[in-house]
Amino acid sequence: MRNVTVTGGYLNARLIGDVATLVVQDYLYLMDNGTAVVLPTVWTDGVPRDLTYADIGYFADSDGSNVDTIVLSVDLASDAAPAFESFLTRGVYQMYVSPSNVYVAGVEWDANPDRTFVAESSTVHKVAIADGAVHYVCSVKVPGTILNQFSMDERDGDLRVATTLGQWTDQGMATSAAVYVFDDLLNPIGSLTGLAAGERIFAARFLGDRAYLVTFRRVDPLFVLDVSDPRAPRVLGELKMPGVSDYIHPYDETHLIGVGMDDPSGTGRLHGLKLSLYDVADVEHPAELSSFSIGTGDNEWAYSEALYDHHAFLFVPSTGLLAIPVGISSWGGPTYGYWQGAYVFDVSLQSFEGIALRGTITHGNYPDTPDYWRYQVRRSLTIGDVLYTVSTGLVLGNAVDTLAEVARVPL
């Protein structure tokens, strides 16, 4: 295996088999004397390879682009040199990877000279990856902004993208949601626009012939979409309820788990965490079977890293165990302080509760732990009958069934 280093900032990476694909961005700038542009460098086993102008692809509309996006492929099981593609962008922020392609996307703004109208769009670049090779394919500009990797999906060679469309006007911002479908060369073949006027996408998930969108303004509509025909995606049903799901995870083929924020007052003011179990078997009438709220009191505030990073969300289908990191601030009265740790749940369709709290685990809290910030739980995993939670300062093992501590490793 080669030791590979590349200049620039890390965006994301994926491992498929023995091949790691890495996406980085390097901002190009002029040398002090203004005579040349400083280009990225790739080191392989300590040997530098400075990119040249011929290594960096550009497009007809590259004027103003000063970010070199590099898609790098490294075969971890061989001594082959890394393969890469490099091309100019205005910056990319989202990355989705299928078994054979990498899609990177970045938002762009186009304005009138007097800035009375600003339209947002996203450019999606497609890069083919196969057997350690890397090949730039094509790109497309999509109306709106792409929330995250779950807003993109490849199915039978077609790319499906969910976006929030927004227009800045003198009267404010008018928004809606949309789904676009493109063929293998990113030619448009289908779309569904005008969803959820005045709202924006908080969560999206494509699962086979179905897509699920969560939008929010005052209530949380969960849209169930039929995307089996790429030329004619359509709405099958929707569910409106207080709160919003920021991440959607499949429980099984007809049920979803959502984690997001609650709206205890029903006024559109998000406060506290909320887990939901959705039944989408009746696509025209999706339902919320169960929910569990955290930190919705008047003098408390709750947050979870799982709201924006799905790696912090643990669900074990075989046992129904679900765990997320949680931080709860409280003030006023004797409960002033900051609790941090993991909430552990049982999720079951056979249980009356649906989502039931199994217990909590903590690594240390304010004010009892001076450097409590090091003990904020970030990740969790199970090995056998032990649930491990990980913070910067500790790895803690607890029995899955009782949550009793069985091991700890200070870091």
C-alpha positions in Angstrom: 0.0 0.0 0.0 1.3 3.4 -0.9 1.5 6.4 1.4 -0.4 9.2 -0.4 -0.7 12.9 0.6 -2.4 15.7 -1.3 -2.6 19.4 -0.6 -5.9 21.0 0.0 -8.9 20.6 2.3 -10.7 17.3 2.9 -14.3 17.1 1.7 -15.2 13.4 2.1 -14.1 9.8 1.2 -15.5 6.4 0.5 -14.1 2.9 0.6 -15.4 0.4 -1.9 -13.7 -3.0 -1.6 -10.0 -2.2 -1.4 -10.2 1.1 -3.2 -10.4 4.4 -1.3 -11.8 7.4 -3.1 -10.9 10.8 -1.6 -12.2 14.2 -2.6 -10.2 17.3 -1.7 -10.3 21.0 -2.7 -7.3 23.3 -3.0 -7.7 27.1 -3.5 -5.5 28.4 -6.3 -3.7 31.6 -5.8 -1.0 33.7 -7.5 2.6 33.7 -6.2 3.8 36.9 -4.6 5.3 38.2 -7.8 2.0 37.5 -9.6 3.6 35.5 -12.4 2.3 32.0 -11.7 -0.5 30.2 -10.0 0.4 27.8 -7.1 -1.0 24.4 -8.1 -1.7 21.4 -5.9 0.8 18.6 -5.1 0.3 14.9 -4.7 2.9 13.0 -2.7 3.3 9.2 -3.2 5.6 7.6 -0.6 7.1 11.0 0.0 7.8 11.7 -3.7 6.0 14.9 -4.8 4.1 15.2 -8.1 3.2 18.9 -8.8 0.2 19.2 -10.9 0.5 21.2 -14.1 -2.0 23.3 -16.0 -2.6 20.4 -18.3 -3.7 18.2 -15.3 -6.5 20.6 -14.4 -9.7 20.5 -16.4 -11.9 23.5 -16.9 -15.2 24.4 -18.5 -16.5 27.2 -20.7 -18.1 28.9 -17.7 -15.0 28.5 -15.4 -14.4 32.2 -15.3 -14.1 33.1 -11.6 -13.5 29.6 -10.5 -10.5 29.4 -8.2 -11.0 26.0 -6.5 -9.2 22.9 -7.8 -11.4 19.9 -6.9 -9.4 16.6 -6.9 -10.9 13.1 -7.0 -8.2 10.7 -5.9 -8.4 6.9 -6.0 -6.0 4.7 -4.0 -6.0 0.9 -4.2 -5.1 -0.1 -0.7 -4.3 -3.7 -1.7 -1.6 -2.8 -4.3 1.4 -0.7 -4.8 -0.1 1.1 -7.9 0.3 4.8 -8.0 -2.9 6.8 -7.2 -5.2 7.8 -10.0 -6.9 11.2 -10.0 -8.9 13.7 -11.9 -8.6 17.5 -11.2 -10.9 20.2 -12.4 -11.9 23.8 -11.6 -15.0 24.6 -9.7 -16.5 27.4 -7.6 -16.3 24.9 -4.7 -18.1 21.7 -3.9 -19.8 20.9 -0.6 -21.7 17.6 -1.0 -20.5 14.2 -2.2 -22.5 11.1 -3.1 -20.9 7.8 -4.2 -22.6 4.9 -6.1 -20.7 1.7 -6.7 -19.3 3.1 -10.0 -19.5 6.9 -9.8 -18.7 9.9 -7.6 -21.0 12.9 -7.7 -19.8 16.2 -6.1 -22.0 19.2 -5.9 -21.6 22.9 -5.1 -24.1 25.8 -4.8 -23.7 28.9 -7.0 -25.5 32.2 -7.0 -26.4 34.2 -10.1 -27.6 37.8 -9.6 -28.8 40.8 -11.6 -26.3 43.7 -11.6 -28.5 45.6 -9.1 -28.9 42.3 -7.0 -32.7 42.6 -7.0 -32.9 39.0 -8.0 -30.6 36.1 -6.9 -31.2 32.6 -8.1 -29.5 29.6 -6.5 -28.4 26.6 -8.5 -26.2 23.6 -7.9 -23.6 22.2 -10.3 -23.2 18.4 -10.0 -20.1 16.8 -11.4 -20.0 13.1 -12.3 -16.7 11.2 -12.0 -16.5 7.5 -12.9 -14.6 5.2 -10.6 -13.8 1.6 -11.5 -11.0 -0.7 -10.5 -9.0 2.2 -9.1 -9.3 4.3 -12.3 -10.8 7.8 -12.3 -12.5 9.4 -15.3 -14.4 12.7 -15.4 -17.7 12.2 -17.2 -19.9 15.3 -17.3 -21.7 17.9 -15.2 -25.1 19.5 -15.0 -26.6 22.6 -13.4 -29.6 21.9 -11.2 -32.0 24.5 -9.9 -31.9 25.0 -6.2 -29.6 23.8 -3.4 -28.7 20.3 -2.4 -28.9 19.6 1.3 -26.6 16.6 1.7 -25.5 13.2 0.2 -29.0 11.7 0.9 -30.5 14.3 -1.5 -28.7 12.5 -4.3 -29.1 8.9 -5.5 -28.2 6.8 -8.5 -30.7 4.2 -9.8 -30.3 2.1 -13.0 -27.8 4.7 -14.2 -30.0 7.7 -13.6 -29.2 10.4 -11.1 -32.0 11.6 -8.8 -31.6 14.9 -7.0 -33.8 16.6 -4.4 -33.3 20.4 -4.0 -34.8 23.4 -2.3 -35.5 26.2 -4.8 -35.3 29.7 -3.4 -35.6 33.2 -5.0 -34.4 36.4 -3.3 -36.8 39.2 -4.1 -37.7 42.6 -2.7 -40.5 40.9 -0.8 -38.2 38.2 0.8 -37.5 34.6 -0.1 -40.0 32.3 -1.8 -39.0 28.7 -1.5 -40.2 25.3 -2.6 -38.9 21.7 -3.0 -38.2 19.7 -6.2 -36.9 16.4 -7.5 -35.0 16.1 -10.7 -33.9 13.0 -12.7 -31.0 12.8 -15.1 -29.8 10.0 -17.4 -26.3 8.6 -17.3 -24.9 11.6 -19.2 -26.8 14.0 -16.9 -29.4 15.0 -19.5 -32.7 15.9 -17.8 -35.4 13.3 -18.2 -38.0 14.0 -15.5 -38.9 16.4 -12.6 -41.4 17.2 -9.9 -41.4 20.8 -8.8 -43.5 23.2 -6.7 -43.6 21.0 -3.6 -44.1 22.7 -0.2 -44.3 26.3 -1.2 -42.6 28.6 1.4 -40.7 25.7 3.0 -37.3 24.1 2.5 -36.0 20.5 2.6 -34.7 19.4 6.0 -34.2 15.7 5.1 -34.4 13.5 2.1 -34.0 9.8 1.4 -34.2 7.8 -1.8 -35.1 4.1 -1.2 -35.6 2.1 -4.4 -38.9 3.2 -6.1 -39.7 5.6 -3.3 -38.4 8.9 -2.1 -39.1 10.6 1.1 -38.8 14.4 1.7 -39.2 16.3 4.9 -39.8 20.0 4.6 -40.5 22.6 7.3 -42.0 26.0 8.0 -44.6 25.7 10.8 -45.4 22.0 10.6 -43.4 19.0 9.3 -44.7 17.5 6.1 -43.3 14.1 5.3 -43.8 13.6 1.5 -43.9 10.1 0.0 -42.9 10.1 -3.6 -43.1 7.5 -6.4 -39.9 7.7 -8.4 -40.2 4.4 -10.2 -40.8 6.2 -13.5 -37.8 8.5 -13.9 -39.7 10.6 -16.4 -42.7 11.2 -14.1 -41.9 11.3 -10.4 -45.1 12.1 -8.4 -46.4 12.6 -4.9 -48.3 9.7 -3.4 -49.1 11.1 0.1 -48.0 13.4 2.8 -48.1 13.7 6.6 -48.2 16.9 8.5 -47.2 17.2 12.2 -45.3 19.5 14.6 -41.6 19.3 14.5 -39.1 18.3 11.8 -36.9 15.3 11.0 -33.4 16.2 10.0 -32.3 12.6 9.2 -34.4 9.7 7.9 -33.3 6.1 8.4 -35.0 3.0 7.1 -36.4 0.7 9.8 -37.7 -1.8 7.2 -39.4 -1.6 3.8 -42.5 0.1 5.1 -41.2 2.0 8.2 -38.8 4.9 8.7 -37.1 6.4 11.7 -36.7 10.2 11.9 -34.5 12.2 14.2 -34.8 15.9 14.3 -36.2 18.8 16.4 -39.5 19.1 18.2 -42.1 21.9 18.2 -43.8 21.5 21.5 -45.8 24.7 21.2 -47.0 23.9 17.6 -46.1 27.4 16.5 -43.1 26.5 14.3 -40.5 27.4 16.9 -38.2 24.4 17.1 -37.1 23.4 20.6 -35.7 20.1 21.9 -35.0 16.8 20.1 -37.6 14.4 18.6 -37.4 10.8 17.4 -40.3 9.5 15.2 -41.3 6.1 13.9 -43.2 6.5 10.6 -45.5 3.9 8.9 -45.3 4.4 5.1 -47.0 1.2 4.1 -50.1 3.1 3.1 -48.3 5.5 0.8 -51.3 7.8 0.5 -51.7 8.1 4.2 -48.3 7.9 6.0 -48.6 8.0 9.8 -46.4 8.7 12.8 -46.7 5.6 15.0 -44.6 6.8 17.9 -42.4 9.6 19.0 -40.0 10.5 21.8 -39.0 14.0 22.8 -35.9 15.2 24.7 -35.2 18.6 26.3 -38.5 20.4 25.5 -38.9 22.0 28.9 -39.1 25.8 29.4 -35.6 25.9 31.0 -33.7 23.4 28.9 -32.3 23.0 25.5 -31.2 19.8 23.8 -29.1 19.0 20.8 -27.5 16.0 19.0 -24.7 15.6 16.5 -27.0 13.1 14.7 -29.0 16.1 13.4 -26.3 16.8 10.9 -24.0 13.8 10.8 -25.6 10.4 10.3 -22.4 8.7 11.6 -23.6 9.7 15.0 -26.8 7.7 14.5 -26.7 4.0 15.5 -29.5 1.6 14.7 -29.1 -2.2 15.0 -32.1 -3.8 13.1 -31.6 -7.2 14.6 -32.2 -6.0 18.1 -34.0 -2.7 17.6 -31.3 -0.8 19.6 -31.0 2.8 18.6 -28.5 5.2 20.2 -27.7 8.9 19.5 -25.4 11.4 21.3 -27.3 14.0 23.3 -26.4 17.3 25.1 -28.9 19.0 27.4 -28.4 22.4 28.9 -30.7 23.4 31.8 -30.9 26.6 33.8 -33.0 28.1 36.6 -33.4 26.3 39.9 -31.5 23.4 41.1 -31.1 21.7 37.7 -28.6 24.2 36.3 -25.8 22.5 34.3 -25.0 20.5 31.2 -25.7 16.8 30.8 -24.1 15.0 27.9 -24.0 11.4 26.8 -26.0 9.0 24.8 -29.7 8.1 24.8 -30.3 4.5 24.1 -33.7 3.3 22.8 -35.7 0.2 21.9 -37.5 0.6 18.6 -40.1 -2.1 17.9 -43.3 -2.5 15.8 -44.5 -5.1 18.4 -44.2 -2.7 21.3 -47.1 -0.5 22.3 -44.6 2.4 22.8 -42.8 1.9 19.5 -39.9 4.0 20.6 -39.0 3.4 24.3 -36.1 4.7 26.3 -33.8 1.9 27.4 -31.5 4.2 29.4 -28.8 6.8 29.2 -25.0 6.7 29.3 -22.7 9.6 30.2 -18.9 10.2 30.1 -18.9 13.3 32.3 -20.9 16.5 32.8 -20.7 20.2 33.7 -20.0 21.3 36.4 -18.8 17.9 37.9 -16.2 17.3 35.2 -13.9 20.4 34.6 -12.9 19.4 31.1 -16.4 18.1 30.3 -16.1 19.1 26.7 -13.7 16.2 26.1 -16.3 13.7 27.3 -19.1 14.6 24.8 -20.2 11.3 23.2 -19.6 11.4 19.5 -20.1 7.9 18.2 -21.5 4.5 19.4 -21.2 0.9 18.2 -22.0 -2.6 19.3 -19.7 -5.6 19.4 -21.4 -8.7 20.6 -23.4 -7.9 23.7 -21.5 -4.7 24.5 -22.5 -1.1 23.5 -19.4 1.1 23.1 -19.7 4.9 23.3 -16.7 7.1 22.2 -15.8 10.6 23.2 -12.5 12.5 22.9 -11.5 11.4 26.4 -13.0 8.0 26.9 -14.2 4.7 25.3 -16.9 3.3 27.5 -18.4 -0.2 27.3 -21.9 -1.0 28.6 -23.9 -4.2 28.6 -26.5 -4.0 25.8 -29.3 -5.4 27.9 -28.8 -3.6 31.2 -26.5 -0.7 30.2 -24.3 -1.6 33.2 -20.7 -0.5 32.7 -18.4 -3.4 31.8 -15.2 -1.6 30.6 -13.6 1.8 30.2 -10.5 3.0 28.4 -9.3 6.6 29.1 -7.9 8.4 26.0 
